[in-house]
Amino acid sequence: MTIIRCIALATLLSIPALSQAEPGVQVGFSPEGSARTLVLETICSAKHSIQVLAYAFQAPDIMQALVDARNRGVQVRVVIDKTRNLGKASMAAMDFVTRNGVELRTNDHFHIHHDKTIIVDGNTVQTGSFNYAPSAETANSENVVVIRDMPEVSRQYITHWQSRWDLGKPYPGR
């Protein structure tokens, strides 16, 4: 009986704990479609929080995904480049998300606020060249990198996001 218990214990100890997630990296590209898919999957995976840094902010599907997350009870906070988002499509996107509970700030502290990053639940980071605009989805050559369960990377992106949030000004809506 002791040998069986030892084998059972050894077997149990050799199984990785389910609570320890393996770090992972995924990449996607556009206009092939995998970049857009990864961005939407990242947003849809959120359970608690989404923090966004954006240059262009106007893709209807991404705006809808952010609002859907907010409607699921996820806290959604966004910082965007002020100057880049003065056009009609951007203003409509900004109004849509803020009317639906997304917190939005504009940043004009830098010549260009050129970040393109989404942080989900403090442990998933999406970054790359992909702008949150229809042209990035269908016309431009873009890339997305999604980094999961790498705490030091997430921590650095959260610190960066917070500094931009602090510099931003609340969007008043129209």
C-alpha positions as a printed Julia matrix, in Angstrom:
174×3 Matrix{Float64}:
   0.0    0.0     0.0
   2.86   2.39    0.72
   4.29   1.96   -2.79
   0.9    2.76   -4.31
   0.63   5.91   -2.17
   4.13   6.98   -3.2
   3.33   6.45   -6.87
   0.05   8.35   -6.49
   1.78  11.21   -4.68
   4.57  11.35   -7.28
   1.99  11.4   -10.05
   0.05  14.23   -8.41
   3.2   16.25   -7.82
   4.25  15.9   -11.44
   1.03  17.53  -12.71
   1.48  21.29  -13.09
  -0.8   23.37  -10.91
  -3.76  24.69  -12.85
  -3.42  28.12  -11.27
   0.03  28.63  -12.77
  -0.5   29.83  -16.3
   2.24  29.3   -18.82
   3.58  32.5   -20.34
   2.65  32.83  -23.97
   3.12  35.05  -26.99
   0.89  35.2   -30.07
   1.31  37.29  -33.19
  -1.08  38.43  -35.89
  -0.85  40.44  -39.07
  -3.06  42.53  -41.29
  -4.52  42.94  -43.77
  -4.61  39.12  -43.58
  -7.03  39.38  -40.64
  -5.17  37.68  -37.82
  -4.19  41.02  -36.2
  -7.81  42.15  -35.95
  -8.85  38.74  -34.65
  -6.22  38.82  -31.89
  -7.23  42.34  -30.83
 -10.89  41.35  -30.59
 -10.08  38.08  -28.77
  -7.93  39.99  -26.29
 -10.73  42.45  -25.54
 -13.31  39.66  -25.28
 -11.14  37.74  -22.8
 -11.36  40.53  -20.19
 -13.01  39.71  -16.89
 -12.07  42.73  -14.74
 -10.23  45.51  -16.56
  -9.15  46.85  -19.93
  -6.63  49.68  -20.25
  -6.1   51.06  -23.76
  -3.53  53.41  -25.27
  -4.39  54.41  -28.83
  -3.3   56.66  -31.64
  -6.19  56.14  -34.08
  -9.51  55.31  -32.4
 -12.34  54.64  -34.82
 -12.79  50.95  -35.76
 -16.5   50.15  -35.16
 -15.89  46.49  -34.28
 -13.26  47.37  -31.69
 -15.45  50.14  -30.24
 -18.33  47.66  -29.96
 -16.08  45.08  -28.28
 -15.01  47.67  -25.69
 -18.65  48.6   -25.0
 -19.61  44.92  -24.8
 -16.85  44.41  -22.23
 -18.13  47.38  -20.24
 -21.63  45.9   -20.37
 -20.19  42.66  -18.9
 -18.99  44.68  -15.9
 -15.39  45.14  -17.06
 -13.8   48.48  -16.18
 -12.69  50.01  -19.52
 -10.34  53.02  -19.56
  -8.87  54.49  -22.73
  -6.25  57.16  -23.5
  -6.04  58.42  -27.1
  -4.07  60.97  -29.09
  -6.12  64.17  -29.1
  -4.99  65.64  -32.43
  -5.33  62.41  -34.42
  -8.92  61.93  -33.29
 -10.58  65.22  -34.27
 -12.24  63.8   -37.4
 -15.87  62.77  -37.77
 -15.3   58.97  -37.5
 -13.1   59.32  -34.41
 -15.49  61.72  -32.71
 -18.39  59.35  -33.38
 -16.37  56.47  -31.87
 -15.41  58.57  -28.85
 -19.02  59.61  -28.28
 -20.26  56.04  -28.69
 -17.91  54.53  -26.12
 -18.32  57.3   -23.56
 -22.13  57.22  -23.85
 -21.82  53.54  -22.99
 -19.73  53.91  -19.84
 -16.16  53.7   -21.15
 -13.82  56.18  -19.44
 -11.91  58.13  -22.11
  -9.11  60.65  -21.89
  -7.35  62.54  -24.66
  -3.63  63.22  -24.53
  -1.97  66.19  -26.23
   1.11  66.24  -24.01
   3.29  64.68  -26.73
   3.76  65.64  -30.36
   2.13  62.27  -31.13
   0.63  59.84  -28.6
   1.54  56.89  -30.8
   0.97  53.94  -28.44
  -1.2   51.05  -29.59
  -1.66  48.88  -26.52
  -4.4   47.02  -24.68
  -3.82  45.63  -21.19
  -6.37  43.07  -20.01
  -6.83  42.05  -16.37
  -3.31  43.21  -15.54
  -1.7   40.13  -17.1
  -2.26  40.26  -20.87
  -0.67  42.91  -23.08
  -1.54  43.48  -26.75
   0.82  45.81  -28.6
   2.29  46.39  -32.04
   1.78  48.7   -35.0
  -1.97  47.99  -35.33
  -4.07  51.15  -35.08
  -7.66  50.78  -33.9
  -8.98  51.99  -37.26
 -10.6   50.27  -40.26
  -7.55  50.97  -42.45
  -5.39  48.9   -40.1
  -7.79  46.0   -40.48
  -8.1   45.98  -44.26
  -5.55  48.17  -46.04
  -2.33  48.58  -44.05
   0.48  46.16  -43.32
   0.28  45.91  -39.52
   1.27  43.58  -36.69
   0.0   42.65  -33.25
   1.82  40.88  -30.43
  -0.14  39.48  -27.47
   1.89  38.65  -24.36
   0.22  36.62  -21.62
   1.25  35.82  -18.07
   4.58  37.64  -18.04
   4.18  39.74  -14.86
   7.24  41.96  -15.33
   6.22  42.89  -18.88
   2.65  43.58  -17.73
   3.89  45.67  -14.81
   5.97  47.88  -17.11
   3.07  48.41  -19.51
   0.69  49.21  -16.64
   3.15  51.81  -15.31
   3.44  53.32  -18.79
  -0.35  53.31  -19.23
  -0.86  55.0   -15.85
   1.59  57.78  -16.73
  -0.36  58.51  -19.94
  -3.7   58.31  -18.13
  -2.42  60.85  -15.6
  -1.4   63.22  -18.43
  -4.72  62.84  -20.25
  -7.77  65.04  -19.98
 -11.26  63.56  -19.57
 -13.2   63.59  -22.83
 -16.33  65.7   -22.24
 -18.39  64.19  -25.04
 -20.5   66.2   -27.45
